C-alpha cells in the first residue's frame, strides 16, 4: 500500500485521477447495493457494502491527504456524479429480478394474450371494467431481460394497448420447476 501511495505522490494529477476512479467505483457499488437491499438480497448487499466503504474511506483519505486541493475536491465530486450514472447503467445491464407487465385492452386482449402465449410467455387474463366499458387486464411475470420483448409483442398486436411495468421483489416460483427454469412453462403444464 505504501508503494501505491508513493507512486501517487510522484505526479500531482495521479491523486485526482485515483480519487475520481475510487468514487466512480464506490458510488456504483453503492447503487447496486441499494438495489439489492430493495430486492431483499441481504447477503449480496452486505458484501457490496463492505467493499463500498473500503473504497470510500480510501477516496476520502486521498482528498484529505496533505492539502485538499481544488483538483482533488473536483475529482471527488465528478467521481460521485459519474458513479451514479455508472451504477444505474450497470443495474440496467444486469437486469436482475422479475417484472410484471400489465396490459389493458378494450377489444384485442385475447389476441395479445394469445400472441404472448405463442411466444411462450405465461399470461393471466382478468375481465375488468374501465371508465368506457368492459376491458380485460392481463398479467405477465417475466425476468427483466424479457420485459422489452413482451412490450414489443403486445404493441405489435394492439397498438392502443395500455401497458404498465412493475418490478417484482419476490416470486414463489421454484428455481427447479417453473416458468423460468430450463424446462420452462410447457413442462409445468405437462405435469398438471
C-alpha positions as CSV (number, residue, x, y, z in Angstrom):
1,X,0.0,0.0,0.0
2,X,2.8,2.4,0.8
3,X,4.3,1.8,-2.7
4,X,1.0,2.8,-4.2
5,X,0.8,6.0,-2.1
6,X,4.4,6.8,-3.0
7,X,3.6,6.3,-6.7
8,X,0.6,8.6,-6.4
9,X,2.7,11.3,-4.9
10,X,5.1,11.3,-7.9
11,X,2.7,13.3,-10.1
12,X,0.1,15.9,-9.0
13,X,-2.6,14.6,-11.4
14,X,-2.4,11.0,-10.1
15,X,-4.2,11.7,-6.8
16,X,-7.2,13.4,-8.5
17,X,-7.4,10.5,-11.1
18,X,-7.2,7.9,-8.3
19,X,-9.9,9.8,-6.3
20,X,-12.2,10.1,-9.3
21,X,-11.9,6.3,-10.1
22,X,-12.4,5.3,-6.5
23,X,-15.6,7.5,-6.3
24,X,-16.9,6.0,-9.5
25,X,-16.3,2.5,-8.1
26,X,-17.8,3.1,-4.6
27,X,-20.9,5.0,-5.8
28,X,-21.6,2.4,-8.5
29,X,-21.3,-0.3,-5.9
30,X,-23.5,1.7,-3.6
31,X,-26.2,2.0,-6.2
32,X,-26.1,-1.8,-6.8
33,X,-26.1,-2.4,-3.0
34,X,-29.2,-0.2,-2.7
35,X,-31.0,-2.1,-5.4
36,X,-30.1,-5.5,-3.8
37,X,-31.4,-4.2,-0.4
38,X,-34.7,-3.2,-2.1
39,X,-35.0,-6.6,-3.7
40,X,-34.4,-8.4,-0.4
41,X,-30.9,-9.8,-1.2
42,X,-29.3,-9.1,2.2
43,X,-26.1,-11.1,1.9
44,X,-25.2,-9.7,-1.5
45,X,-26.0,-6.1,-0.2
46,X,-23.8,-6.7,2.8
47,X,-20.8,-7.9,0.7
48,X,-21.2,-4.9,-1.6
49,X,-21.4,-2.6,1.3
50,X,-18.2,-3.9,2.7
51,X,-16.2,-3.1,-0.5
52,X,-18.1,0.2,-0.9
53,X,-17.0,1.6,2.4
54,X,-13.3,0.4,2.0
55,X,-13.1,2.2,-1.4
56,X,-14.9,5.3,0.1
57,X,-12.5,5.6,3.0
58,X,-9.6,5.3,0.6
59,X,-11.0,8.1,-1.6
60,X,-11.7,10.4,1.3
61,X,-8.3,9.9,2.7
62,X,-6.9,10.8,-0.7
63,X,-8.8,14.1,-0.7
64,X,-7.6,14.9,2.8
65,X,-4.0,13.7,2.3
66,X,-1.5,16.6,2.5
67,X,-3.6,19.6,1.4
68,X,-7.0,19.0,0.0
69,X,-6.6,21.0,-3.2
70,X,-9.4,22.1,-5.5
71,X,-8.5,19.5,-8.1
72,X,-8.9,16.7,-5.6
73,X,-12.3,18.1,-4.5
74,X,-13.5,18.4,-8.1
75,X,-12.3,14.8,-8.8
76,X,-14.3,13.6,-5.7
77,X,-17.5,15.4,-6.9
78,X,-17.1,14.4,-10.5
79,X,-16.5,10.8,-9.5
80,X,-19.6,10.8,-7.4
81,X,-21.8,12.1,-10.3
82,X,-20.2,9.6,-12.7
83,X,-20.6,6.8,-10.2
84,X,-24.4,7.4,-10.1
85,X,-24.7,7.2,-13.9
86,X,-22.4,4.1,-14.0
87,X,-24.4,2.4,-11.2
88,X,-27.7,2.8,-12.9
89,X,-26.2,1.7,-16.2
90,X,-24.8,-1.4,-14.6
91,X,-28.1,-2.2,-12.9
92,X,-29.9,-2.0,-16.2
93,X,-27.3,-4.0,-17.9
94,X,-27.6,-6.8,-15.4
95,X,-31.4,-6.7,-15.3
96,X,-31.7,-8.6,-12.1
97,X,-35.1,-9.8,-10.9
98,X,-38.5,-10.1,-12.4
99,X,-41.1,-7.7,-13.7
100,X,-44.8,-7.8,-14.0
101,X,-46.2,-6.4,-17.2
102,X,-49.9,-5.4,-17.0
103,X,-51.7,-4.7,-20.2
104,X,-55.3,-3.5,-20.6
105,X,-57.0,-3.7,-24.0
106,X,-60.6,-2.9,-25.0
107,X,-61.0,-5.2,-27.9
108,X,-57.9,-7.2,-28.7
109,X,-56.9,-8.6,-25.3
110,X,-57.5,-12.2,-26.5
111,X,-55.2,-11.6,-29.4
112,X,-52.5,-10.0,-27.3
113,X,-52.7,-12.8,-24.7
114,X,-52.7,-15.5,-27.5
115,X,-49.6,-13.9,-29.2
116,X,-47.7,-13.7,-25.9
117,X,-48.6,-17.4,-25.2
118,X,-47.3,-18.3,-28.6
119,X,-44.1,-16.7,-27.7
120,X,-44.0,-18.9,-24.6
121,X,-44.9,-16.1,-22.1
122,X,-47.3,-17.0,-19.2
123,X,-50.4,-14.8,-19.4
124,X,-53.2,-14.4,-16.8
125,X,-56.4,-12.7,-18.1
126,X,-58.9,-11.0,-15.8
127,X,-62.1,-9.4,-17.1
128,X,-62.5,-5.8,-15.8
129,X,-64.5,-2.7,-16.3
130,X,-62.9,0.6,-17.3
131,X,-64.4,4.1,-17.5
132,X,-65.7,3.4,-21.0
133,X,-66.9,-0.2,-20.5
134,X,-65.6,-3.7,-20.4
135,X,-61.9,-4.3,-20.8
136,X,-59.5,-7.1,-19.9
137,X,-56.4,-6.9,-17.7
138,X,-53.7,-9.3,-18.5
139,X,-50.6,-10.0,-16.4
140,X,-47.3,-11.5,-17.4
141,X,-44.4,-12.0,-14.9
142,X,-41.1,-12.4,-16.7
143,X,-37.4,-12.0,-16.0
144,X,-36.5,-8.3,-16.5
145,X,-34.5,-9.1,-19.6
146,X,-37.6,-10.4,-21.3
147,X,-39.9,-7.5,-20.5
148,X,-39.0,-5.5,-23.6
149,X,-40.0,-8.4,-25.8
150,X,-43.4,-8.7,-24.0
151,X,-43.9,-4.9,-24.7
152,X,-42.9,-5.3,-28.3
153,X,-45.3,-8.2,-28.9
154,X,-48.2,-6.5,-27.2
155,X,-47.8,-3.3,-29.1
156,X,-47.4,-5.1,-32.4
157,X,-50.7,-6.9,-31.9
158,X,-52.6,-3.9,-30.4
159,X,-51.1,-0.5,-30.9
160,X,-53.6,1.0,-28.5
161,X,-52.9,-1.4,-25.6
162,X,-52.2,0.3,-22.3
163,X,-49.0,-1.1,-20.6
164,X,-47.6,-0.8,-17.2
165,X,-44.4,-2.4,-15.9
166,X,-43.6,-3.1,-12.2
167,X,-40.6,-4.5,-10.5
168,X,-41.4,-7.7,-8.5
169,X,-39.5,-8.1,-5.3
170,X,-40.2,-11.8,-4.8
171,X,-42.0,-14.6,-6.5
172,X,-43.0,-18.0,-5.2
173,X,-41.7,-19.8,-8.3
174,X,-39.4,-22.6,-7.7
175,X,-35.9,-22.5,-9.2
176,X,-36.1,-26.1,-10.3
177,X,-39.6,-26.3,-11.7
178,X,-41.3,-23.2,-13.0
179,X,-41.6,-20.9,-16.0
180,X,-38.1,-19.6,-15.7
181,X,-36.4,-23.0,-15.2
182,X,-34.6,-24.6,-18.1
183,X,-37.6,-26.8,-18.7
184,X,-40.0,-23.8,-19.0
185,X,-43.8,-23.4,-18.8
186,X,-44.5,-26.3,-21.2
187,X,-43.1,-28.9,-18.9
188,X,-45.0,-27.4,-16.0
189,X,-48.2,-27.6,-18.0
190,X,-47.5,-31.2,-18.9
191,X,-47.1,-32.2,-15.3
192,X,-50.6,-31.0,-14.4
